[in-house]
């Protein structure tokens, strides 16, 4: 009640203060005046905090904010207008102005702008994209003070539990840093094209939200180890599980996109009968894909593959679906020699094929 009485006095002005003054003067208990509290000096940052701060300061200049527009027709004026469509993240790949992001960030857009960390904005051109890997390459013309490219790491040697750092623009909140660990490896998700599966994805608990797509996932040395691409969430926001395209995939796909505008995976030259493959698996319990046809003049024909063969392994790795066979091919380069394990008339046969474009 005492505090409330003083608050009312302050609100209603001098009259209330005058009415309260006699009561204050008649108090018999001593009035204790609190001393100002001292402020503790800032302590030294922990070593891991300093390392995180240094990583962010060193890397943020290579991360960009991407906004896209969509062309629409104004039915009244009959003019084509550009309206805002979405936003995402990306990062600088090289000194030639190439910027990497997710394909789904720019897919279907009529235009894109790239904002650098220092506030400069540039119109971007689409160089190439691979929907099967959810990777796109943009290019901006920066006349001076070009941002540095991120150092490239590897993803084959990642371990569950190691620290990771994501930088991006979630919900349009630019240049945000989140931290976490690699929570799993070798996850698989359907690609944007609906025909293939992106394999070897990195799973992380670093917070990834809408707007983080296309941004870098870094290791504790600040090296690129993945592109943040998707989240698992019933609500559409962060729920503790995010996925990144591994940098080994990026390193294989991006050079082709820069050089040719598209990605071409090596060709084996077979057609797979998915339905028959499923029937064989259900009947015999054997897993593999049934070759429906071999294209003349292809590596498959040169290797001796025949219609009716069941491909059960590719370079020693099991093959259980056509999508998995495509991903096994995607791990190779044109000119690579691969070993195929097939079942022919109930017997295992080893074949060798040299892949072509």
KAQUIVEN-V362061 format. One record per backbone hydrogen bond with DSSP energy under -1.0 kcal/mol. CO is the residue of the C=O (numbers start at 1). NH is the residue of the N-H. If there is no record, write none. Layout:
BEGIN
CO/NH  CO/NH
END
This chain:
BEGIN
1/5  2/6  3/7  4/8  5/9  6/10  7/11  8/12  9/13  13/17  14/18  15/19  16/20  17/21  20/24  21/25  22/26  24/27  46/50  47/51  48/52  49/53  50/54  51/55  52/56  53/57  54/58  55/59  56/60  59/62  60/63  62/92  64/90  65/115  66/88  67/113  68/85  68/86  69/110  69/111  70/83  72/81  74/78  79/74  81/72  83/70  86/68  88/66  90/64  91/100  92/150  97/140  98/93  99/138  100/91  101/136  103/107  106/109  111/69  112/124  113/67  114/122  115/65  116/119  120/116  122/114  125/139  128/137  130/133  130/135  131/192  135/130  136/101  137/127  137/128  138/99  139/125  151/224  155/158  159/162  162/182  164/180  165/218  166/178  168/176  169/172  170/173  172/174  176/168  178/166  180/164  181/205  182/161  184/203  187/201  189/198  191/194  196/191  198/189  201/187  202/244  203/183  203/184  204/242  209/212  210/171  211/169  212/215  213/89  215/228  216/167  217/225  217/226  218/165  219/222  223/219  224/153  225/247  226/217  227/245  228/214  230/243  241/232  242/204  243/229  243/230  244/202  245/227  246/250  247/251  249/253  250/254  253/257  254/258  255/259  256/260  257/261  267/356  268/300  269/295  271/292  271/293  273/277  274/278  275/279  276/280  277/281  278/282  279/283  280/284  281/285  289/311  290/273  291/308  293/271  295/298  298/302  299/303  300/305  306/309  309/291  310/343  311/289  312/319  313/341  314/317  317/314  321/325  322/326  323/327  324/328  325/329  326/330  329/332  333/336  336/355  338/353  339/315  340/351  341/312  341/313  342/349  343/310  344/347  347/344  349/342  351/340  353/338  355/335  356/267
END
